[in-house]
């Protein structure tokens, strides 16, 4: 079992930066590929970014590419999402997720159904 807890969300203004974190406990964090997903009110959950278990491969949705950076510190069992140039449309609950199976390519990492463990989420609100 892997427990995931997000933190760092909050209310920011458009153009600001924010870093959110996901801290894991339980099983070996370094064995899991990790992803960030978000869900805005009235919308379906969407893929934001993902990173392979060793951190060598990263993937981003087109809507955040060039503005968001995903990273992980396996020693600290923590996943990060550094968000810059935030826009009101980035407002959502951001959740981290972990998957322990083999995954290759954007389509695989972006598929929420492949993730086994999920955090409760952290709210990010961007005001205009």
Backbone as a ProteinNet text record, in pm:
[ID]
protein_1_A
[PRIMARY]
XXXXXXXXXXXXXXXXXXXXXXXXXXXXXXXXXXXXXXXXXXXXXXXXXXXXXXXXXXXXXXXXXXXXXXXXXXXXXXXXXXXXXXXXXXXXXXXXXXXXXXXXXXXXXXXXXXXXXXXXXXXXXXXX
[TERTIARY]
84.4	0	87.8	46.1	118.6	20.5	54.8	-28.5	32.4	-51.1	-6.7	-80.3	-4.9	-64.2	-8.7	-98.4	-58.6	-57.1	23.9	29	78.7	61.8	117.1	19.9	-103.3	-200.9	-238.7	-312.2	-353.7	-413.3	-431.5	-487.9	-374.7	-359.4	-256.9	-319.2	-243.2	-290.2	-235.3	-302.3	-256.3	-114.3	-30.5	108.5	201.7	145.5	226.5	278.1	365.6	419.3	380.4	376.5	340.2	400	447.7	495.8	410.6	355.1	280.2	360.7	334.7	411.4	319.2	374.4	302.7	400	372.1	460.6	402	486.8	442.5	489	414.9	455.3	406.8	474.1	433.6	537.5	500.6	589.3	695.2	785.1	898.7	853.8	862.2	820.2	894.7	1021.9	1105.7	1065.6	980.3	936.2	819	764.5	642.5	665.2	602.5	588.5	480.7	495	403.5	341.2	220.7	152.5	77.2	52.2	-35.6	-156.8	-273	-397.8	-471.5	-565.4	-642.8	-788	-873.9	-1015.5	-1075.1	-1127.7	-1194.9	-1343.8	-1411.7	-1555.3	-1633.2	-1715	-1797.2	-1724.7	-1597.5	-1520	-1465.7	-1426.8	-1368.6	-1221.7	-1173.1	-1032.4	-945.8	-837.4	-748.5	-604.4	-528.2	-385	-311.3	-214.4	-130.2	14	71.9	212.3	243.1	350.7	392.9	543.9	597.4	741.6	766.9	867	900.7	962	975	1017.6	1156.1	1243.1	1377.8	1393.2	1285.6	1288	1344.2	1381.4	1444.3	1348.8	1224.1	1123.1	1011.7	977.6	868.2	771	647	540.7	451.5	402.1	318.3	201.1	88.3	-24.3	12.5	-40.3	-9	-45	-148.3	-195.2	-98.1	-5.5	87.5	233.6	258.2	395.1	464.3	584.7	660	633.2	527.5	494.5	510.4	483.8	490.7	612.9	670.9	782.5	757.9	763	747.2	884.9	898.4	1024.5	994.9	1093.3	1076.4	1207.6	1194.8	1309.8	1281.7	1339.3	1307.4	1356	1463.8	1513.9	1414.7	1346.8	1247.1	1107	1096	966.6	865.6	907.2	824.1	824.8	707	685.2	651	698.9	674.6	612.9	540	494.6	515.2	611.7	641	563.4	474	384.6	419.1	442	470.9	369.2	368	276.8	135.1	89.2	-41.5	-153.7	-254.8	-370.7	-497.7	-602	-727.3	-777.1	-750.4	-795.6	-715.3	-611.5	-538.4	-605.3	-707.7	-779.1	-841.3	-808.3	-856.4	-806.2	-858.1	-799.8	-694.2	-572.5	-461.4	-434.3	-431.2	-408.2	-287.4	-211.9	-101.2	-145.8	-79.6	-115.6	8.7	4.9	118.7	76.2	165.7	141.7	266.6	247.4	361.2	387.7	307.2	325.7	420	458.9	543.6	460.5	517.1	446.9	546	501.8	590.6	511.5	560.8	497.2	390.5	359.4	265.4	128.9	76.1	-59.9	-75.6	26.9	21.1	22.6	116.2	127.5	7.2	-58.5	-171.7	-302.9	-303.9	-426.2	-447.2	-547.6	-569.7	-604.3	-664	-704.9	-590.1	-469.5	-354.8	-290.8	-336.3	-277.4	-350.4	-272.4	-328.2	-356.1	-278	-289	-307.8	-395.5	-428.8	-427.2	-385.6	-397.6	-534	-560.4	-689.8	-699.4	-586	-586.6	-560.3	-512.6	-490.1	-547.1	-617.9	-685.6	-587	-587.6	-512.6	-613.4	-615.5	-707.4	-627	-649	-577	-677.1	-659.2	-749.2	-696.6	-789.1	-749.6	-724.3
-119.4	0	124.3	221.8	347.5	458.6	542.2	656	783.8	867.1	990.4	1109.4	1213	1332.9	1456	1531.9	1654.4	1772.6	1871.7	1994.7	2107.1	2230.1	2345.1	2423.9	2377.3	2451.9	2582.6	2667.1	2793.6	2885.8	3010.6	3114.7	3205.1	3215.8	3301.1	3385.9	3483.5	3568.3	3518.3	3553.9	3517.5	3567.7	3481.5	3515.3	3471.4	3435.1	3389.8	3247.8	3207.9	3071.5	3003.2	2871.4	2792.7	2653.9	2597.1	2459	2374.8	2270	2175.4	2046.3	1976.7	1856.8	1739.5	1621.7	1498.5	1409.3	1385.3	1304.4	1165	1065.3	926.6	858.7	760.2	674.6	534.2	437.7	299.9	226.3	185.7	103.8	188.1	123.1	189.1	288	414.2	521.4	515.1	481.2	484.2	379.2	286.2	182	226.2	342.2	386.4	503.9	496.8	614.8	701.6	832.6	924.6	1021.9	1064.1	1160	1264.7	1376.5	1481.4	1491.9	1496.2	1516.5	1631.6	1692.3	1799.4	1790.1	1843.3	1845.5	1977.4	2049.1	2176	2150.4	2242.1	2224.6	2204.2	2100.4	2074.3	2012.3	1980.2	1921.8	1785.9	1708.5	1578.9	1595.5	1494.8	1495.4	1488.4	1566.1	1567.1	1549.1	1491.3	1468.9	1601.2	1616.6	1736.5	1701.4	1605.7	1573.1	1438.9	1375.4	1248.6	1235	1147.2	1125.9	978.3	924.1	783.7	759.2	630.3	598.2	652.4	659.6	709.3	856.9	916.9	1059.5	1095.3	995.9	1025.3	1068.4	1030.3	1065.5	1147.2	1257.1	1340.8	1369.2	1391.2	1413.6	1526.6	1606.6	1720.5	1732.1	1773.6	1810.9	1938.1	1952.8	2070.8	2200.1	2196.5	2317.6	2369.2	2285.1	2328	2321.9	2270.1	2254.6	2389.6	2395.1	2519	2605.4	2572.1	2650	2565.8	2436.8	2349.4	2257.5	2222.8	2129.1	2025.9	1899.5	1790.9	1739.3	1701.9	1644.3	1554.1	1475.6	1387.2	1373	1350	1323.7	1189.9	1083.6	950.7	931.6	996.5	984.9	1044.9	1151.2	1216.1	1162.6	1070.4	1013	1122.8	1217	1333.1	1364.6	1397.4	1440.5	1589	1662.6	1806.3	1844.6	1955.9	2020	2168.8	2221.8	2364.9	2431.4	2520.2	2584	2732.6	2778.8	2918.9	2977.4	3110.2	3179.8	3123.9	3112.2	3051.6	3134.6	3064.3	3126.1	3088	3167.6	3130.4	2991.6	2952.7	2820.2	2705.7	2736.7	2633.5	2601.2	2676.4	2653	2514.4	2436.8	2298.6	2235.7	2118.1	2033.5	1947.2	1955.6	1880.7	1757.8	1642.3	1515.7	1445.1	1382.8	1300.2	1154	1076	935.9	854.4	726.4	637.4	511.8	463.2	337.8	253.2	122.3	34.1	-54.7	-42.4	-130.2	-66	-144.4	-91.1	4.7	118.2	219.4	284.4	308.7	370.6	464.8	585.8	680.6	765.6	876.8	974.5	912.8	838.4	786.3	701.2	624	538.1	621.7	713	794.1	885.4	925.2	1016.8	947.7	816.8	741.5	725.6	790.8	788	648.3	567.6	434.5	342.1	377.5	292.9	318.2	418.9	454.7	381.9	325.8	243.9	320.2	423.4	496.8	644.8	707	847.2	921.3	1047.2	1133.5	1199.4	1275.7	1341.8	1471.2	1527.1	1648.6	1774.3	1876.4	2007.7	2112.3	2209.5	2310.4	2418.6	2447	2559.5	2653.3	2777.3	2876.8	2994.8	3028	3137.3	3247.4	3361.6	3473.6	3561.4	3623.9	3707.2	3850.9
0	0	0	-75.8	-84.7	-50.9	45.8	81.4	24.1	-32.4	-96.8	-35.7	-1	57.8	-13.2	-73.6	-143.4	-47.2	-80.9	-3.3	-91.6	-42.4	-112.4	-197.4	-206.6	-285.3	-218.4	-290	-232.9	-336.3	-295.4	-381.6	-429.8	-559.9	-618.5	-727.9	-774.8	-884.4	-1017	-1122.2	-1256	-1276.5	-1332.5	-1354.6	-1243	-1129.5	-1016.4	-1038.9	-948.8	-947.9	-817.3	-822.5	-704.8	-720.3	-610.1	-612.7	-519.6	-573	-490.6	-476.7	-366.9	-334.9	-308.3	-321.7	-291.9	-216.4	-90.3	-7.3	8.6	-11.8	-5.9	121.5	161	272.9	242.7	304.1	280.7	199.7	80.8	0.1	-70.3	-140.9	-204	-310.1	-279.1	-369	-500.8	-495.1	-615.7	-718	-679.2	-771.1	-858.2	-830.2	-896.3	-990.7	-1105.7	-1188.9	-1125.6	-1138.6	-1071.3	-1170.1	-1137.6	-1223.8	-1144.5	-1208.5	-1155.3	-1247.4	-1185.8	-1257.1	-1190.1	-1260.5	-1199.9	-1243.9	-1159.8	-1190.6	-1147.8	-1245.2	-1219.9	-1196.7	-1130.1	-1104.6	-1233.1	-1236.7	-1353.1	-1470.7	-1452.1	-1561.8	-1520.8	-1619.9	-1592	-1551.7	-1482.3	-1443.8	-1568.8	-1567.1	-1683.3	-1640.9	-1730.6	-1709.9	-1714.5	-1624.4	-1622.8	-1658.7	-1584.4	-1604.3	-1539.2	-1584.4	-1525.7	-1535.7	-1451.8	-1447.5	-1422.4	-1489.1	-1471.1	-1334.4	-1297.5	-1162.3	-1130.2	-1231.7	-1206.5	-1242	-1292.9	-1323.5	-1458.9	-1537.4	-1664.7	-1773.9	-1761.8	-1861.6	-1797.7	-1861.3	-1813.3	-1927.7	-1892.3	-1990.6	-1942.3	-2035.9	-2001.8	-2097.5	-2043.1	-2128.5	-2203.9	-2322.2	-2403.3	-2330.8	-2250.9	-2184	-2077.3	-2032.1	-1927.3	-1972.9	-2090.1	-2139.6	-2146.4	-2092	-2090.6	-1968	-1892.5	-1771.9	-1644.6	-1654.1	-1536.8	-1548.9	-1434.9	-1430.7	-1321.8	-1360.1	-1264.3	-1224.2	-1098.6	-1051.7	-932.2	-895.6	-781.3	-706.6	-576.6	-491.4	-424.9	-477.7	-426	-282.4	-245.7	-108.5	-9.1	-50.9	34.1	8.9	-87.3	-122.7	-154.6	-232.9	-262.9	-411.8	-460.1	-597.3	-594.8	-693.4	-699.4	-833.8	-830.2	-953	-936	-1008.5	-1004.7	-1117	-1081.3	-1176.8	-1188.2	-1309	-1332.3	-1430.1	-1440.2	-1531.6	-1519.5	-1397.7	-1374.1	-1434.8	-1482.4	-1545.9	-1469.9	-1480.1	-1412.2	-1453	-1575.5	-1620.3	-1559.6	-1484.2	-1410.6	-1277.5	-1241.8	-1116.8	-1116.3	-1013.7	-1004.8	-875.4	-846.4	-742.8	-810.6	-760.3	-817.3	-732.1	-797.2	-727.3	-784.6	-697.3	-744.2	-745.2	-827.4	-842	-872.1	-837.9	-856.8	-931.6	-1016.6	-1086.2	-1082.3	-1059.9	-1043.8	-1163.6	-1269	-1384.7	-1485.4	-1584.8	-1691.6	-1776.5	-1807.3	-1885.2	-1979.1	-2102.5	-2200	-2288.5	-2301	-2389.6	-2324.6	-2392.1	-2337.1	-2310.6	-2404.1	-2390.7	-2265.9	-2236.9	-2118.8	-1992.1	-1982.8	-1860.9	-1840.8	-1947.1	-1936.5	-1901.5	-1904.5	-1877.7	-1727.1	-1673.4	-1528.6	-1478.6	-1563.3	-1521.7	-1487.1	-1528.3	-1500.1	-1364.8	-1295.2	-1166.3	-1053.5	-962.1	-855.5	-727.3	-702.8	-577	-605.8	-525.7	-545.1	-411.4	-418.1	-302.5	-300.5	-195	-178.7	-258.6	-293.3	-374.2	-294.2	-363.7	-304.8	-400.5	-344.9	-426.9	-470.3	-598.1	-653.5	-718.9	-673.1	-727.7	-779.5	-905.8	-968.9	-1001.3	-940.3	-963.3	-1076.2	-1147.7	-1262.3	-1219.8
[MASK]
++++++++++++++++++++++++++++++++++++++++++++++++++++++++++++++++++++++++++++++++++++++++++++++++++++++++++++++++++++++++++++++++

